Amino acid sequence: MSMNPVHIIGGGLAGSEAAWQLARRGVPVVLHEMRPEHTTNAHETDQLAELVCSNSLRSDDATNNAVGVLHEEMRRCGSLVMAAADDAKLPAGGALAVDRHRFAGAITEAIDHEPLIEVRREAVDGMPPEDWDNVIVATGPLTSPGLTEAIQDLTGEGYLSFFDAIAPIVYKDSINFDIAWFQSRYDKPGPGGGTGDYINCPLDQETYEAFITAMLEAEQTQFKTWETETPYFEGCLPAEVMAERGIETLRFGPMKPVGLTDPRTGERPYAVVQLRQDNALGTLYNLVGFQTKIRKKQQVEVFRMIPGLENAEFARLGGLHRNTFINSPKLLDGLLRLKACPRLRFAGQITGVEGYVESAAIGLLTGRFAASERRGEAVAPPPDTTTLGALLNHITGGASDDTFQPMNINFGLLPPIKQDNGKPVKRKERKPAQSARALRDIDAWLNTEPTPEAAA
């Protein structure tokens, strides 16, 4: 007997991951992606899972960093996003950075060649038809107006929105290496063993203060009237917004010089701008932490004030895009279904998780939940001692619906851990202990699930 497909709206990281998880479990999928029929200000290609901001999936440390644990949990769950990231990884110290075109290309190719997934290049601008009895909404920050209005009508709730800013990318061969040098902070080895994964541009105090002044005086993108009350996400603030908080703010943030030594002087500089590799060829580098809303013509003038970038050529200038999310703790049940219309599930940034990996993780869960539901199997969410379970718990009830804001994964979302004698684990041992528990518990959860072979 044929099985009705699950419809997924949105071909970003969450939608692509959800589609993959469904297909791996023998469930047919129709994936609706509006590009290239409808383009956006944030996207540049028609590839699935295009990265529109940073090319970093952040730390890959599965012992001391919560997002690194999430990476590993997703790998063990057969994540397409993590497989593509591992294949497209670039030198980035302890972080997992990717060649964005190779990454999106691998995901697009995998989806296109999966016989159980049909990709329809079309927009869904309204409530999905009634005969779509199992739908995943993974439209991210750029949900169409018609679908937005339909969901608002269903829930009686408005959307919450914030702004994300995009960092500039420069051509490596335009960087002056008489001034700039390669070094990772504290010479920390990356996945490839190298200790020089970042390009560093040093600033003395006078240059630093002049640079900050120029950023603050530069003309900025103006918001539309209806956008003026939209806040920024704290994890992706424009550099000039950080600078407005005080002249030293950037020097203790993305421009901090700790762990770095200028080989020309043998000393630590006053401040540093770091650049991270952005493609596999090593020809493009992005300015770490320099998301910006400065108007593009002035960006060139301001960023060329950075020593080493005085002749920089830009492959992409910074920008700003509006992000949107629903009040998930109030609107979604524990399996990510809309309480007002359970045939609709939500995945990705629209649920109020922040970050590429977190968005893909919620896509992974919705795909698994929808597959089990379609197959008539019991649906068991991962335990909240795992990073997958902690994220799920946070957005479906763990957070207050009165103060809900986008959240990256962090150890604070996981339950406290105690020693066998009931005493709290010592502070320095807490993160490794939580990480080890999470990986044990994700393995145990996976061992209770029907295997894809058994489900087929």
N, C-alpha and C positions, 0 to 999 in steps of 0.2 A: 504494500500500500504506500502511495506517495505521501510525503510529509510536506505540510505547508511551510513556506520559508519564513524565517525571521527577517523583518525589514530593519535595516540600520540607516539612520539619517545622519550623514556626516562621515567623510573619509579621512579624518585626521588620525592622530595616534590612537585615541580611544576607540573610534569606530573601526579602524583597521584591525586593532587587537581583538575586539569583540567578534568581528567576522571570522578571524582566524580560529579563535577558540571554538566557535560554533561549528565550523567546517571540520575541525579535528575530531569533533564528536558526532559526525555524520549528519549534521543538521544543515539543510540548504539555507542560503542567505541571499537577500537582495540588498546590496549596498548602494545607497543613493548619495552621490557626491555632486554638488552644484558646479564645481569648476570643471572644465573651462567655460561652461555655458554662462555662469555668473562669476565674475572675478571679484577680488577684494583688494583693499589697500594694503593688507599685510602679506598676501601671498604673491610669489613671483612665478610659479610654475603650476602645472595641472597634476603634479604627482600626488599620490596619497601620502599622508603622514609627513607633509612638508614642515620643516622647522622654520618658524617665522621670527624667532628671537635669537637667543643664544644657541650655540651648537654643542653646549655642554649638558650632559645628563647628571652632572655633579659628582660627588664622591663615589668611588667604587669600592670603598673600604667596608667590607661586610662584618667587621668586628667592632669598630668604634663609631660608625656613622649610620644613622637610621636609613638614609636613602641608599647606602651601599647594601644594607640588609634587604631593602625592598628590591634592588637589582637582583640579588641572589634568589630571593623567593620567586620572583617572576621567571627567572631562568629555569628554576625547578618546575614551574608550571607550564613550561613549553611556550614562553612568550615569543611571538614574532618580533615585537619591537626590540627586545633585548638581544635576540639573535642577530638582527640587522645592525644594532649598535655595536655589538662585539665585532662584527665583520668590518664595520666602517670606522673603527676607533682610530684616533689620532693621538700623538703624544700630548699629554696634558697633566703631567705630574700624577697625583693620586686621583684625578678626576677621570670620568669617562666622557671624553669629547669625541665627536664624530664628524666625518666628512658629510655635510648635510645632503648633498646631491646623491652620493652613493647610498646613504642611509634610506632616503625616501625612494630611490630607484629600486633598492632591494625589496622594500615592502610592496611597492606597486607591482613589481614583477611577480612576487609570490602570490599576491591577491589575484592578479590577472590570470595566473596559470592554475589556480585552484578551481576544479570543475564544479564544486558545490557553491561557489560564490559568483553571483552575477553582479557586475558593476553597471549601474545606470547613471550616466552623466546628466543629471537633472536636479532641479531644485524642488524641495517639498515646502511649499509656502502656505501652510495651513495645517489644520488637523488631519492626521493620516486617515485614509478611508477606513470604514468600519471593518472591512474584510481583512485588514492587516491586524490580526489578532495578537501579535507579539512584536512589539516595536521597541527599538533602542534609539533614543534621541542622544546623539553625540555631536551636536552642532557647535559646541565650543563657544568662543566669544562672539561669533558672527552669525548667530541664529537669525533666520530670515524674519522680517517683520510679521508676516502672516502667521508663522508658527509661534512666534513670541506672543502674539495677541491671543491665539487659540489657547495656549497654556495659561495665560493670565486669566482668561475667561473661565477655564476649568477650575483653577485654584483660588481665584479671588485674591491672588497675591501679585504684587509688582515684582520686577526683577531687581536685584542688587547689582551694581556695576562698579568697575574700577578701571584704571588705565594701566596698561603695560607699555614700557618703552623699549626700543630696539637699539642695540649698540652698532656703531659704525664698523666696517671691515676695510682694511687697507691691503694693498699689494706688498708682499714682502720685499720685492726688489726695489721698492721706493723708500725703504727704511734705511737710515744712515747708521751703519754698524761701526762707524768710527766713534759713535756715541752710545748706541744701544748694544746690549749683549744678551746672550742666552743664559738663563739660570732659573731653576725652580726654587721657590722659597725654602730656605733651610737646606737646599740641595736634596730635597726629598725625592727619592726615586719614583718614577711613574711605572705603569704596567709593563713598559718595555725596558725598564731598568735605567733609563736615562735620568739625569739630574738637571738637564737644561731644556725643559719643555716650554718655557715662556720667554718671550722677548721683553726686556726691561728697558725703559727709557727714564733716566734720572732727572730730577729737578732739584735745583738748589732753592733756598728759601725765597729769594727775590723772584725767580722764575715761577715758582709755585704760586706765590701771592698774585703775580700778574695774570697767571692762567685762571685762577679762581675769579678774579675781578672781571676778566674778559667773558667768562661763562655767564656770570651774573648780569653783565650788561648786554649780552647778545639778545637779539629779538627771538622770542619763543612762539611756538605754535599756539594760536588762540583757540580756546574751546568755544563750541557753539553754546548758545544760551542754555539748552537743555542738558548740557554736559558739565556745567560749572560746579555742581555739587557732587560730581563723581570723584571719589578719592583714588589715590594711588595704592597699589599693592606694595607693602613695605619691603618685600624681598626683591623688588624690581624698580626702585625709585630712579627717576632721571637724575643724572649726576648734578645738574644745576639745582634741583630741589634739595639734594643733600647739602650742597654748598650753601644754600640759603639758611641752613640751620647753624652755620658758624664756619669761619674760615678754616678751622682745623678739622672739620668733619670728614672730608675726603682723605686727609692724611692719616686718619685713624680708621678709614674704611678701605675702599678699593685702591687707594694710593699709598697705603702703609708700606714703609720701606723695610720692615723687620724681616730678618732672614735673608737679606740680599746684600751683596757687596759689589760695588762698582769696580771692575778690574783696572780701570785707569787710575783710580785713587787709592784702592785698597780699603776704602771706607764705605760705610752705609750712607746712601744719599739721604737728603732731607725728605724727599717724596719720590714715588715711582709710579709710572703708568705701565701696566703689564699688558702684553698682547698674547693671545692664545691661538694656536693653529686652527684654521677653520675648514681646510680641505685636505684630501689625501696627498695631493701634489706638494703641499707645503707652500703654496704660492699666495695664500690668503690668510690674514690674521685679524682677529677681532679685538677691539679695545675692551678689556675686561672691566665690567662695572660702569661702563660709560654709555648706558642707555640715555637717550636725550630727547628733548622736545625743542631744542634750538632749531631755528629755520635752517634749511639745508645749505644755502649759500654761505651762511655765517659759520656753519660747522667746520667747513674747510679752513677758514681763517683761524678759528679758535684752536682746533686740534693740531694745526701746524705750528702752534706755539710750543708744543711739547718737544723737547730736545730729542733728536733722532727722527722726528716726524716732520721736520721743516719742509721737506719736499714730498710728503706722503701723497700717494694717489689712492683714491677711495673706490673700492668696488661696490660699496653700498654705504650710504650715509644713514645716520640714526633716524628713528621715527617713533611714532606713538600710535597705539591702537587701543580701542576700548574693549574691555573684557566684560563678560556677563555671566552671572551665576544665579541659581535659584536658592531659596531658603530651604535647603535639603532637609535639615533636621525636622522641619515642620511638615514638609510636603511629601517626603519619601518614606517608604517602609524599610525594614531591615534587609530586603532583597532588591533595593533600589527601584522599586515600582512606585509610580505616582499614586498616592492614596486615593485621589479623586478619580483616577482612571487607570486601574492596574495593568491594562494591556500595554501601557507605556512605561518603559524603563529609561533611566537617565545615566549617562556615562561621561567621564572626562571633566574638563574645566567647568562645564555648566553646573556640575554638582557642588562646586565650591572647594575642590582640591586645587592646589597650585603647583605647577611644575609639569614638565613633560612626562616624567616617570610616573608621578602620581596619577596623571590623566590616563595614561595607558593602563595603569594598574586597575583603575575602576572599570575601564573597558574590558580588561581580562575577566573581572568578576561578573560583569553583566553578561558577557558571552557565555560563561560557564553556567550562570543561573538560568539564562534563557534556554540553553541547551537542555538542562535537566528538566525544566518545566515542559519543554516541547516533547521530551521523551517520556514524560510521566514519572520521572524519578524524584526521589526526595531531594530537596535543595538544602544543603548544609553550608552556611557561611564559614569562612576560616575563623579560628579562634582569635580573640582580641589580643592575645599575646604575640601574634605575628604582626608584621607591619601592614600586610594586606588587611587583616582583620581590624587593626587599630584605625586605619583610614576609613574603612567601611563604618565602623562604630561611630567615629567622630562625625561623619556627615549624615548619619541616619539616626542620631539621637544623643550622641556623646557631647555634642556642642549645644549651647543654648541657642534657641531659634530667635531670641531677642537680640543677641549680639554676634550672630554668625558672620564670620569673615573667611576669605580664602586661607587655606592652611597647607604648608608643606608637611611631609612626614617628619616626625621628630620623636625622640625617645619619650618625651612628655606625654605622648598619646598612648603609650604602652602601659599596662598595669605595673605597679612597683614589683620588684623581685626581692625575695628573702632567701636567706640561707636555710639549710635543712633544719637548723635549730630554731627557726622562726625569727631570727634577728635580721635586720636590714643588711643587705650587701654593702660593703664599703664603697664609698663614692668612686674611687679610681677603678674599681672592679665592676661597677654597675652596668656600663654600656656593653662590655664584652659578655657579661652574664645575660643581659637582655637579648643581645644578638644571638647567642648560642641557643637560648630558649626559643626564640622566634624560628630559627631554622629547624630545630627539633620538632616544633609544633606544626610547621608547614609541611614537613615530611609526613608526620602522623596524619594530618588532614588529607593529604594527597593519597595516602594509602587506604583511606576509607572511601574514596570516590570510585565509581565505576570507571574502568580504563576505557580509553577511546575504542579499543578493539572489542571490548565486551559490549560497548554501547552501540557499535555499528550493526 
